[in-house]
Amino acid sequence: MKYLIIFLSFLISAGNYCCQEFNSASLFEYAKKNSPQLLNSAVDVFISDEKIKEVRASGLPKINGEVSFQNFINVPTTVIPASSFNPGAQKDELLGVAFGTPFNANYNLKISQLIFSFRYVYGLKAARNFSELSRLANLQKNETVYENIRISLGQVIMLEKMQEIMKQNLSEIKILKKKTNKLIQAGVIDKNSINDILILELDINSGLEEIQSNKKLAVLSLKSIIGFPVDSTLNLINDFEVSGEDSFNNAMNTKNNNAFKIGEQNVILNDLNFKTTKSEGYPSVFGFFNQQHMAMRNNFDFFDSKKDWYPSTVWGINVTIPIYNSGEGKSKTNQKRLALVQSENELKLIESQIFNLYEMLKSNYNSAYLNYKNQKSKLVLIEGVYKNEERKLSLGASNSLSLSQRKMQFLQAQQQLILKEFELYKAEIQIKTHTNPIKL
């Protein structure tokens, strides 16, 4: 029964996705839960959080236990003057004496604690900065994916609109064929006039097949971006989400841009790396405690509770003071200082690039909007010319070649209008990415 409920829940969930009509926002919400690249980007944030814990833990007490056993097959021997035991011995006579026992064992408990280290302080700050850098990188990745989703959705919508236009034109061609055949039968025009219309019909069919193929590829690309099953149906909205011309009159705040924030974090991180490397020349203080028990036996009888284990207890403080490292530390510090200078220069460059990019995107948007309006007006004029040519053919004052040419011109103008609308949609998306940062 339990498995049946789970299976039914899965079917209901799958059915909801199949019936749902996705827009850019809902596609992005789906991608946040299913896109491999967004999931991996989120994992990077968790990894950076664990890095902070790792660095923080490096300054906390460390407790280690150790157990050792030694069996000296040959007990170490030392020599002493023989006269020490035999006053009558020669002065240069030596006597070999074995010190120790064949079987030795010990166990100990070691506790160490960092008391103070500049390297630890700066290292912890750097880890926190790295975590913030990972968070910003994740935010930037989400922005990029969201932009790609919207552009890919726009490509599908554009191809869908073109497909509908092609189908509509095919229907009109069929009606035109009937009218042309009637005019031929009435003797108004020549019987070969139908050939130009048949050629136009073949061209439109070829164009329709190409558009349908491109649409399938565009849908597959969109599914890949959001992590949607390739063998499932993805229902999408059928019109562009365009807000209007007056949406981008406000100047962009460069410092709110994620690329600039990442540049700032890189400067901070390089500054901390510089201070961390420099701090290697400062003293560090550590505390320690060691409790040890040793047993020395002539026979392997360490489990005999009647025999003694000899304790040794010690605690103390170690102060490490770097004195001279042959210039290695100075060279490493200079490298980090120069890396800091580089990151500061890169931040200035990023700020300039963001400003230039905004001006370029705003110019692209204004051009796309003007092109869209002009193409709309142009389409009205071309449609009028085509309708007029159609009336002239019905009166025998024109021919099918002229009508076919006008029809193709009208069809191309319709396609160009959809393309200009997509370019306007794309220009709006690109400028929104940099003026309206997303929040997670």
C-alpha positions as CSV (number, residue, x, y, z in Angstrom):
1,M,0.0,0.0,0.0
2,K,2.9,2.3,0.9
3,Y,4.6,1.8,-2.5
4,L,1.2,2.3,-4.3
5,I,0.8,5.7,-2.6
6,I,4.4,6.7,-3.5
7,F,3.8,5.6,-7.1
8,L,0.5,7.6,-7.4
9,S,2.2,10.7,-5.9
10,F,4.9,10.4,-8.5
11,L,2.3,10.1,-11.3
12,I,0.5,13.2,-10.0
13,S,3.7,15.2,-9.7
14,A,4.7,14.1,-13.3
15,G,1.2,15.0,-14.5
16,N,1.5,18.4,-13.0
17,Y,4.7,19.1,-14.8
18,C,3.3,17.8,-18.1
19,C,0.2,20.0,-17.8
20,Q,1.9,23.1,-16.4
21,E,2.6,25.9,-18.8
22,F,6.2,27.1,-18.0
23,N,7.2,30.8,-18.3
24,S,10.8,32.0,-17.6
25,A,10.2,32.3,-13.8
26,S,8.8,28.8,-13.4
27,L,11.5,27.3,-15.7
28,F,14.1,28.9,-13.4
29,E,12.5,27.6,-10.3
30,Y,12.5,24.1,-11.8
31,A,16.2,24.6,-12.8
32,K,17.2,25.5,-9.2
33,K,16.0,22.1,-8.1
34,N,17.1,20.0,-11.1
35,S,19.9,21.7,-13.1
36,P,23.2,19.9,-12.6
37,Q,25.2,23.1,-13.0
38,L,23.1,25.0,-10.4
39,L,23.1,22.0,-8.0
40,N,26.9,21.8,-8.3
41,S,27.2,25.6,-7.8
42,A,25.1,25.3,-4.6
43,V,27.4,22.5,-3.4
44,D,30.4,24.8,-3.8
45,V,28.8,27.1,-1.2
46,F,28.4,24.2,1.2
47,I,32.0,23.2,0.6
48,S,33.2,26.8,1.4
49,D,31.1,26.6,4.7
50,E,32.9,23.4,5.6
51,K,36.2,25.1,4.8
52,I,35.5,27.7,7.5
53,K,34.8,24.9,10.0
54,E,38.0,23.2,9.0
55,V,40.1,26.4,9.5
56,R,38.3,27.2,12.8
57,A,38.8,23.7,14.1
58,S,42.6,23.9,13.4
59,G,42.8,26.3,16.3
60,L,40.8,24.1,18.8
61,P,42.3,21.5,21.1
62,K,43.7,18.4,19.5
63,I,43.7,15.1,21.4
64,N,45.6,12.1,20.2
65,G,46.2,8.7,21.7
66,E,49.1,6.4,20.9
67,V,49.9,2.8,21.7
68,S,53.3,1.3,20.8
69,F,55.2,-2.0,21.3
70,Q,58.8,-2.8,20.7
71,N,60.6,-6.1,20.7
72,F,64.4,-5.7,20.6
73,I,65.8,-8.9,19.1
74,N,69.2,-7.6,20.1
75,V,69.0,-5.3,23.1
76,P,71.1,-2.1,22.3
77,T,74.6,-2.4,23.9
78,T,76.8,0.4,25.0
79,V,80.4,0.3,26.2
80,I,81.9,1.6,29.4
81,P,85.4,1.4,30.9
82,A,86.0,-2.0,32.4
83,S,87.7,-0.4,35.4
84,S,84.2,0.9,36.5
85,F,83.4,-2.7,37.6
86,N,86.9,-4.1,37.9
87,P,89.5,-1.8,39.4
88,G,92.3,-4.1,38.2
89,A,91.3,-3.9,34.6
90,Q,93.5,-2.2,32.0
91,K,92.8,1.5,31.4
92,D,91.9,1.1,27.7
93,E,89.8,-2.0,28.3
94,L,86.1,-1.6,27.5
95,L,83.1,-3.6,28.7
96,G,79.9,-4.0,26.6
97,V,76.8,-3.6,28.7
98,A,73.2,-4.1,27.5
99,F,70.8,-1.4,28.8
100,G,67.1,-1.9,28.6
101,T,64.8,-4.9,28.2
102,P,63.8,-7.0,25.1
103,F,60.1,-6.1,25.4
104,N,58.9,-2.5,25.8
105,A,55.4,-1.0,25.5
106,N,53.8,2.4,26.2
107,Y,50.6,4.2,25.8
108,N,50.1,8.0,26.0
109,L,47.6,10.8,25.6
110,K,48.6,14.0,23.9
111,I,46.7,17.3,24.0
112,S,47.8,20.3,22.1
113,Q,46.2,23.8,21.9
114,L,47.0,26.8,19.7
115,I,47.2,29.8,22.0
116,F,47.9,32.5,19.6
117,S,48.9,32.8,15.9
118,F,48.5,35.7,13.5
119,R,48.5,33.1,10.7
120,Y,45.4,31.4,12.2
121,V,43.6,34.8,12.7
122,Y,44.1,35.8,9.0
123,G,43.5,32.3,7.8
124,L,40.1,32.2,9.4
125,K,39.2,35.6,7.9
126,A,40.3,34.4,4.5
127,A,38.1,31.3,4.8
128,R,35.1,33.5,5.6
129,N,35.9,35.7,2.7
130,F,36.2,32.6,0.4
131,S,32.8,31.5,1.6
132,E,31.3,34.9,0.6
133,L,33.1,34.6,-2.7
134,S,31.5,31.2,-3.3
135,R,28.1,32.6,-2.5
136,L,28.6,35.5,-5.0
137,A,29.9,33.0,-7.6
138,N,26.8,30.9,-7.0
139,L,24.6,34.0,-7.4
140,Q,26.4,34.9,-10.7
141,K,25.9,31.3,-12.0
142,N,22.2,31.5,-11.2
143,E,22.0,34.8,-13.1
144,T,23.8,33.3,-16.1
145,V,21.5,30.3,-16.1
146,Y,18.4,32.4,-15.7
147,E,19.5,34.6,-18.7
148,N,20.2,31.5,-20.8
149,I,16.8,30.1,-19.8
150,R,15.0,33.2,-20.9
151,I,16.9,33.5,-24.2
152,S,16.4,29.8,-24.9
153,L,12.7,30.2,-24.2
154,G,12.6,33.1,-26.5
155,Q,14.2,31.1,-29.3
156,V,11.5,28.4,-28.9
157,I,8.7,31.0,-28.9
158,M,10.3,32.7,-32.0
159,L,10.4,29.4,-33.9
160,E,6.8,28.5,-32.8
161,K,5.6,31.8,-34.1
162,M,7.4,31.3,-37.4
163,Q,6.0,27.8,-37.6
164,E,2.5,29.2,-37.2
165,I,3.1,31.8,-39.9
166,M,4.3,29.2,-42.3
167,K,1.3,27.0,-41.7
168,Q,-1.0,30.0,-42.1
169,N,0.7,30.8,-45.4
170,L,0.4,27.2,-46.6
171,S,-3.4,27.4,-45.9
172,E,-3.5,30.7,-47.9
173,I,-1.5,29.1,-50.8
174,K,-4.1,26.3,-51.0
175,I,-6.9,28.9,-51.3
176,L,-4.8,30.8,-53.9
177,K,-4.3,27.5,-55.9
178,K,-8.1,27.0,-56.0
179,K,-8.6,30.6,-57.2
180,T,-5.9,30.3,-59.8
181,N,-7.3,27.1,-61.2
182,K,-10.7,28.8,-61.5
183,L,-9.1,31.7,-63.4
184,I,-7.3,29.2,-65.7
185,Q,-10.6,27.4,-66.3
186,A,-12.3,30.7,-67.1
187,G,-9.5,31.5,-69.5
188,V,-8.5,34.7,-67.6
189,I,-4.9,33.6,-67.2
190,D,-2.5,31.0,-68.8
191,K,-2.6,27.4,-67.5
192,N,1.2,27.6,-66.7
193,S,0.5,30.3,-64.2
194,I,-0.1,27.7,-61.5
195,N,3.5,26.6,-61.6
196,D,4.8,29.7,-59.8
197,I,2.4,29.1,-57.0
198,L,3.4,25.4,-56.8
199,I,7.1,26.4,-56.5
200,L,6.2,28.8,-53.7
201,E,4.3,26.1,-51.9
202,L,7.3,23.8,-52.1
203,D,9.6,26.5,-50.8
204,I,7.3,27.2,-47.8
205,N,7.0,23.4,-47.0
206,S,10.8,23.2,-47.0
207,G,11.1,26.2,-44.7
208,L,8.5,24.8,-42.4
209,E,10.4,21.5,-42.1
210,E,13.6,23.4,-41.2
211,I,11.8,25.5,-38.6
212,Q,10.2,22.4,-37.0
213,S,13.6,20.7,-36.8
214,N,15.2,23.8,-35.3
215,K,12.4,24.1,-32.8
216,K,13.0,20.5,-31.6
217,L,16.7,21.3,-31.0
218,A,15.8,24.5,-29.2
219,V,13.4,22.7,-26.9
220,L,16.1,20.0,-26.2
221,S,18.6,22.8,-25.4
222,L,16.2,24.3,-22.9
223,K,15.5,21.0,-21.3
224,S,19.2,20.4,-20.9
225,I,19.7,23.8,-19.2
226,I,16.9,23.2,-16.6
227,G,17.6,19.5,-16.1
228,F,14.2,18.5,-17.5
229,P,13.7,14.9,-18.8
230,V,14.4,14.8,-22.5
231,D,11.6,12.3,-23.1
232,S,8.9,14.3,-21.4
233,T,6.7,17.0,-22.8
234,L,7.6,20.6,-21.8
235,N,4.7,23.0,-22.2
236,L,5.8,26.6,-22.7
237,I,4.1,30.0,-23.0
238,N,3.6,31.1,-26.6
239,D,4.5,34.8,-26.4
240,F,7.5,36.9,-25.5
241,E,7.7,38.5,-22.0
242,V,8.5,42.0,-23.0
243,S,7.9,44.8,-20.5
244,G,8.3,48.0,-22.6
245,E,10.6,50.8,-23.7
246,D,10.5,52.9,-20.5
247,S,12.0,50.1,-18.2
248,F,15.6,51.1,-18.4
249,N,15.9,54.8,-18.1
250,N,17.6,54.7,-14.7
251,A,21.4,54.5,-14.5
252,M,22.9,51.3,-13.4
253,N,24.6,51.1,-10.0
254,T,28.0,49.5,-10.8
255,K,28.6,48.5,-7.2
256,N,25.4,46.4,-7.1
257,N,26.7,44.3,-10.0
258,N,27.7,40.8,-8.9
259,A,30.8,40.9,-11.1
260,F,32.0,44.0,-9.2
261,K,31.2,42.4,-5.9
262,I,33.3,39.3,-6.8
263,G,36.1,41.7,-7.8
264,E,35.9,43.3,-4.4
265,Q,36.0,40.0,-2.6
266,N,39.1,39.0,-4.7
267,V,40.8,42.2,-3.5
268,I,39.9,41.4,0.2
269,L,41.0,37.7,-0.3
270,N,44.4,38.8,-1.8
271,D,44.9,41.3,1.0
272,L,44.3,38.5,3.6
273,N,46.6,36.2,1.7
274,F,49.3,38.9,1.8
275,K,48.8,39.4,5.6
276,T,48.7,35.6,6.2
277,T,52.0,35.1,4.3
278,K,53.6,38.1,6.1
279,S,52.5,36.7,9.5
280,E,54.6,33.6,8.9
281,G,57.5,35.8,10.3
282,Y,55.6,36.4,13.6
283,P,55.8,34.3,16.7
284,S,53.2,31.5,17.4
285,V,52.3,30.1,20.8
286,F,51.2,26.6,21.5
287,G,50.4,24.7,24.7
288,F,50.7,20.9,25.2
289,F,50.0,18.2,27.7
290,N,51.3,14.6,27.6
291,Q,50.5,11.7,29.8
292,Q,52.5,8.5,29.2
293,H,52.7,5.0,30.8
294,M,55.6,2.7,30.0
295,A,56.3,-0.9,30.7
296,M,59.7,-2.7,30.2
297,R,59.8,-6.5,30.4
298,N,62.2,-9.3,29.9
299,N,59.2,-11.4,28.9
300,F,56.0,-10.7,27.0
301,D,53.7,-10.3,30.1
302,F,52.2,-6.9,29.6
303,F,48.8,-8.1,30.7
304,D,50.1,-9.2,34.1
305,S,48.3,-6.7,36.4
306,K,50.8,-7.3,39.2
307,K,53.6,-5.7,37.3
308,D,54.1,-2.0,37.1
309,W,53.6,0.5,34.3
310,Y,55.7,3.7,34.9
311,P,53.9,7.0,34.4
312,S,55.3,10.2,32.9
313,T,53.4,13.4,32.9
314,V,54.5,16.7,31.3
315,W,52.9,20.0,30.1
316,G,54.4,23.1,28.7
317,I,54.3,26.0,26.2
318,N,56.1,26.2,22.9
319,V,56.8,29.6,21.4
320,T,58.0,29.5,17.8
321,I,60.0,32.5,16.7
322,P,61.1,32.7,13.1
323,I,64.5,34.2,12.8
324,Y,66.0,33.6,9.4
325,N,64.7,31.8,6.3
326,S,67.2,32.8,3.6
327,G,64.8,35.4,2.1
328,E,62.2,32.8,1.2
329,G,59.5,34.5,3.3
330,K,60.3,37.9,1.8
331,S,59.9,36.5,-1.7
332,K,56.6,34.8,-0.9
333,T,55.3,38.1,0.8
334,N,56.3,40.1,-2.3
335,Q,54.4,37.7,-4.6
336,K,51.2,38.1,-2.4
337,R,51.6,41.9,-2.4
338,L,51.9,42.0,-6.2
339,A,48.8,39.7,-6.5
340,L,47.0,42.2,-4.3
341,V,48.0,45.1,-6.7
342,Q,46.8,43.0,-9.6
343,S,43.4,42.4,-8.1
344,E,43.0,46.1,-7.3
345,N,43.8,47.0,-10.9
346,E,41.4,44.3,-12.1
347,L,38.6,45.7,-9.9
348,K,39.1,49.1,-11.6
349,L,38.9,47.4,-15.0
350,I,35.8,45.5,-14.1
351,E,34.1,48.7,-13.0
352,S,34.9,50.3,-16.3
353,Q,33.8,47.3,-18.3
354,I,30.5,47.1,-16.4
355,F,29.8,50.8,-17.2
356,N,30.7,50.3,-20.9
357,L,28.6,47.1,-21.1
358,Y,25.6,48.9,-19.7
359,E,25.9,51.7,-22.2
360,M,26.3,49.1,-25.0
361,L,23.3,47.0,-23.9
362,K,21.1,50.1,-23.5
363,S,22.1,51.2,-27.1
364,N,21.3,47.7,-28.3
365,Y,17.9,47.8,-26.7
366,N,17.0,51.2,-28.1
367,S,18.1,50.0,-31.6
368,A,16.1,46.8,-31.2
369,Y,13.0,48.7,-30.2
370,L,13.4,51.1,-33.1
371,N,13.9,48.2,-35.6
372,Y,10.9,46.4,-34.2
373,K,8.7,49.5,-34.7
374,N,10.0,50.1,-38.2
375,Q,9.5,46.5,-39.2
376,K,5.9,46.6,-37.9
377,S,5.2,49.6,-40.1
378,K,7.0,48.0,-43.0
379,L,4.9,44.8,-42.7
380,V,1.6,46.8,-43.0
381,L,2.9,48.4,-46.2
382,I,4.0,45.1,-47.7
383,E,0.8,43.4,-46.8
384,G,-1.1,46.2,-48.6
385,V,1.1,45.6,-51.7
386,Y,0.4,41.9,-51.6
387,K,-3.4,42.3,-51.2
388,N,-3.4,44.7,-54.1
389,E,-1.4,42.2,-56.3
390,E,-3.9,39.5,-55.3
391,R,-6.9,41.7,-56.5
392,K,-5.1,42.5,-59.8
393,L,-4.6,38.7,-60.5
394,S,-8.3,38.0,-59.9
395,L,-9.0,40.7,-62.6
396,G,-6.4,39.3,-64.9
397,A,-4.2,42.4,-64.6
398,S,-1.3,40.5,-63.1
399,N,0.4,37.2,-63.2
400,S,1.2,34.4,-60.7
401,L,4.9,35.1,-60.8
402,S,4.4,38.7,-59.6
403,L,1.9,37.4,-56.9
404,S,4.4,34.7,-55.8
405,Q,7.1,37.3,-55.4
406,R,4.8,39.6,-53.4
407,K,3.7,36.6,-51.3
408,M,7.3,35.6,-50.5
409,Q,8.1,39.3,-49.7
410,F,5.2,39.4,-47.3
411,L,6.2,36.1,-45.7
412,Q,9.8,37.3,-45.2
413,A,8.5,40.5,-43.7
414,Q,6.4,38.5,-41.2
415,Q,9.4,36.4,-40.3
416,Q,11.6,39.5,-39.9
417,L,9.0,41.0,-37.6
418,I,9.2,37.9,-35.3
419,L,13.0,38.1,-35.5
420,K,13.0,41.8,-34.6
421,E,10.6,41.0,-31.7
422,F,13.0,38.3,-30.5
423,E,15.9,40.7,-30.7
424,L,14.0,43.2,-28.6
425,Y,13.2,40.5,-26.1
426,K,16.8,39.4,-26.0
427,A,18.1,42.9,-25.6
428,E,15.7,43.5,-22.7
429,I,16.8,40.3,-21.0
430,Q,20.5,41.1,-21.3
431,I,20.1,44.6,-19.8
432,K,17.8,43.3,-17.0
433,T,20.5,40.8,-16.0
434,H,22.8,43.7,-15.1
435,T,20.3,46.2,-13.8
436,N,18.0,43.9,-11.7
437,P,20.2,41.2,-10.0
438,I,18.3,38.2,-8.8
439,K,18.1,37.2,-5.2
440,L,18.2,33.7,-3.9
